[in-house]
Structure formats: C-alpha cells, structure tokens
Amino acid sequence: MHEFSLVMSMLDLAEKAARADGARRISAIHLEIGALAGVVPEALEFAFEGARVGTMAENARLEVTYLPAIAYCATCQSEFELDNRFGIAVCPSCDTPSADLRQGRELQLAHLEVEE
Ligand SMILES: [Zn+2]
C-alpha cells in the first residue's frame, strides 16, 4: 500500500526533525501533496491512524494541503490547471498538449508543530 509506506517515511522524517529540535511530542504534521502524486486521501488518513501509534506523533493532527496539478502552455504563455489526475495536460484555450508540469507531483513534509 503506497499510502502506508509514504506515512511511515513521513513519520520517520518528522520524528528525526522533532528530536533534533529537542521536542518530546509532535502535535501536528502538515503535508503538501500534489494531485498527481497518486495519493488517495482516505487511504492516507487511514494509514496515518495506524502508523502513528507508538511514535512521537501518536496524538498529532494530520493536516494535508492538496495542490492542484498545473501545467504551462508555451503557445499561450500561461499556466492552466489539469482537469484529470493522470498528468494529461492539454491547454483548455488552444488544445495544445503540454509536457511542462509546474505543480502536482509534490509529496512533502511542509511543516511540523511540536511540544517541548
Ligand atoms: Zn494554450
């Protein structure tokens, strides 16, 4: 399960950062996930509920910002939002396909809230 291994590595990263900061507990984890990252929100929450047990983030909130997929059209010289989750980018103004994805593949730990 993709979401479970994702959550495990995010928790690992979060615990290392919290420890380095001298914190004892993690109160919130903020993630940024792009629309093309292949993450199912319900599966992510479910994985987090299970994976956080016994970690510093046992009582932490999971806050996820989902970023829309955005591509750039060289013909129109403007950015547009993709209307699908497959990474197929076709400019809605001029119908030109674009391979220039500007946002949507993010999978990152954006911010951490810790308690001393
Ligand atoms: Zn265009």
Residues whose N, C-alpha, C, O or C-beta is under 5 A from the ligand:
A	BS01	ZN	C73 T75 C76 C91 S93 C94
